[in-house]
């Protein structure tokens, strides 16, 4: 093996790490084509989700009664990006690792909270504020944008490791099934639902919480 200076060795290691990471990540794929509900279905049945429409290049729930919306496909390790905005006082959520067959999607799937913190009562607690791992891991203040403005989300699931990013800042990180996570679940309402957070693969879901919400630029790449 040829001799290398420490600087050259470091550069080579960084290059190999970069190449390995790139090889482990798949290509970005849109989950929403901007003009139809193709690739999406209702959580409780395989047909279209009631209430959801396409408006100005976004997936839109105008409020009222409807269904939680999920991807037709399931994913295990992935990087998800999207944008969302809410009407004043609005509440919604982004689910991941959602397993079918439960009475409600939130009985099994972790949720990144989507909320107008300033206009909704849940904004009073960091555990239920925008960006939180709902009810378990808090979101810091001052990152979510006001109602009516677009927020950028990035969710990473690498095996059991999870990260929430909001508007370019990492705000939540946790490990599914870790002692810390188990303790938080045991002390929460999720303790009543044995399936919560146990799935290793599942659907991406968008919540119908009865309030107007918009999602756009939804894309995902799978991680090895």
KAQUIDA-V437355 format. One record per residue. RES is the residue in one small letter. PSI is psi in degrees with one decimal (none if undefined). NEAR is the number of other C-alpha atoms within 12 Angstrom. Layout:
res = (RES | RES)
psi = (PSI | PSI)
near = (NEAR | NEAR)
//
This chain:
res = (x | x | x | x | x | x | x | x | x | x | x | x | x | x | x | x | x | x | x | x | x | x | x | x | x | x | x | x | x | x | x | x | x | x | x | x | x | x | x | x | x | x | x | x | x | x | x | x | x | x | x | x | x | x | x | x | x | x | x | x | x | x | x | x | x | x | x | x | x | x | x | x | x | x | x | x | x | x | x | x | x | x | x | x | x | x | x | x | x | x | x | x | x | x | x | x | x | x | x | x | x | x | x | x | x | x | x | x | x | x | x | x | x | x | x | x | x | x | x | x | x | x | x | x | x | x | x | x | x | x | x | x | x | x | x | x | x | x | x | x | x | x | x | x | x | x | x | x | x | x | x | x | x | x | x | x | x | x | x | x | x | x | x | x | x | x | x | x | x | x | x | x | x | x | x | x | x | x | x | x | x | x | x | x | x | x | x | x | x | x | x | x | x | x | x | x | x | x | x | x | x | x | x | x | x | x | x | x | x | x | x | x | x | x | x | x | x | x | x | x | x | x | x | x)
psi = (136.2 | 152.2 | 143.2 | 148.1 | 157.3 | -38.2 | -41.8 | -39.4 | -42.2 | -42.9 | -40.4 | -42.0 | -42.5 | -40.1 | -44.3 | -40.0 | -44.1 | -45.8 | -40.0 | -43.7 | -43.1 | -39.0 | -28.1 | -19.7 | 135.3 | 179.0 | 150.0 | 136.5 | 133.3 | 137.8 | -11.5 | 125.2 | -3.0 | -8.5 | 1.7 | 170.8 | 20.3 | 135.0 | 3.0 | 152.5 | 171.5 | 152.1 | -42.4 | -9.3 | 169.5 | 3.6 | -175.9 | 148.8 | 125.2 | 138.7 | -23.9 | 138.6 | 169.3 | 128.1 | 118.5 | 45.5 | 15.9 | 154.2 | 123.8 | 131.8 | 116.2 | -3.1 | 165.8 | -150.5 | 142.4 | -161.7 | 153.2 | 140.0 | 131.4 | 158.8 | 148.7 | -33.0 | 162.4 | 157.7 | 151.4 | -69.1 | 127.9 | 166.4 | 123.9 | 135.0 | 144.1 | 173.5 | 147.0 | 155.5 | 158.1 | 156.0 | 158.0 | 133.4 | 9.3 | 159.8 | 133.9 | -163.1 | 162.0 | 115.4 | 153.0 | 158.0 | 42.4 | 115.4 | 140.2 | 168.7 | -2.6 | 161.3 | -39.7 | 146.5 | -35.9 | -7.9 | -12.7 | -31.7 | 131.9 | 154.6 | 128.4 | 118.4 | 136.5 | 117.7 | 146.6 | 93.8 | -37.9 | -22.4 | 1.8 | 144.4 | -30.7 | -19.0 | -9.0 | -20.1 | 134.5 | -22.0 | -20.3 | 16.0 | 168.5 | 128.7 | -17.0 | 153.1 | 100.0 | 121.0 | -6.4 | -48.7 | 123.4 | 158.2 | 137.6 | 159.4 | 160.2 | 11.0 | -39.7 | 147.3 | 160.8 | 160.0 | 139.0 | -11.1 | 150.0 | 137.5 | 141.6 | 132.3 | 142.0 | 123.4 | 125.5 | 129.7 | 109.3 | 93.6 | -114.2 | -1.4 | 131.3 | 139.7 | 139.1 | 130.6 | 138.2 | 122.4 | 45.1 | 1.4 | 133.9 | 122.5 | -19.2 | 137.6 | 134.9 | 168.8 | 114.9 | 132.7 | -3.5 | 161.7 | -39.7 | -44.9 | -43.7 | -40.1 | -41.4 | -42.2 | -43.6 | -27.5 | 7.3 | 177.7 | -21.3 | -14.3 | -23.5 | -10.4 | 98.9 | -23.5 | -9.2 | 124.2 | 13.4 | -19.2 | 139.4 | -5.3 | 148.8 | -176.5 | 157.2 | 134.7 | 146.9 | 129.9 | 134.1 | 108.8 | 13.7 | -5.5 | 151.8 | 131.5 | 150.5 | 141.2 | 140.4 | 172.4 | 49.2 | 119.1 | 159.1 | 145.3 | 137.4 | 144.7 | 142.7 | none)
near = (3 | 6 | 8 | 12 | 10 | 10 | 11 | 13 | 14 | 13 | 14 | 15 | 15 | 14 | 14 | 14 | 14 | 14 | 13 | 15 | 14 | 17 | 15 | 18 | 22 | 19 | 17 | 18 | 20 | 22 | 33 | 31 | 21 | 23 | 18 | 21 | 28 | 24 | 27 | 34 | 30 | 32 | 36 | 23 | 21 | 20 | 19 | 24 | 31 | 28 | 27 | 36 | 29 | 23 | 19 | 15 | 19 | 28 | 38 | 38 | 36 | 27 | 25 | 16 | 17 | 26 | 31 | 39 | 43 | 43 | 38 | 27 | 25 | 26 | 32 | 30 | 31 | 36 | 35 | 42 | 34 | 34 | 36 | 44 | 35 | 39 | 30 | 21 | 26 | 37 | 39 | 42 | 43 | 45 | 42 | 49 | 42 | 40 | 35 | 34 | 19 | 18 | 17 | 24 | 38 | 40 | 29 | 33 | 40 | 47 | 42 | 45 | 46 | 50 | 49 | 37 | 35 | 26 | 21 | 24 | 19 | 27 | 31 | 19 | 24 | 28 | 30 | 31 | 41 | 52 | 52 | 42 | 41 | 38 | 30 | 35 | 34 | 29 | 36 | 26 | 22 | 18 | 26 | 36 | 29 | 25 | 26 | 23 | 20 | 26 | 32 | 30 | 40 | 34 | 44 | 34 | 36 | 28 | 24 | 25 | 23 | 36 | 35 | 42 | 33 | 36 | 24 | 18 | 22 | 23 | 33 | 33 | 29 | 30 | 27 | 30 | 22 | 17 | 12 | 16 | 28 | 21 | 17 | 25 | 30 | 19 | 14 | 18 | 17 | 26 | 20 | 14 | 20 | 18 | 26 | 34 | 38 | 28 | 26 | 28 | 26 | 30 | 39 | 47 | 44 | 45 | 47 | 37 | 30 | 26 | 29 | 35 | 42 | 41 | 42 | 31 | 28 | 34 | 28 | 33 | 28 | 29 | 23 | 19)
//
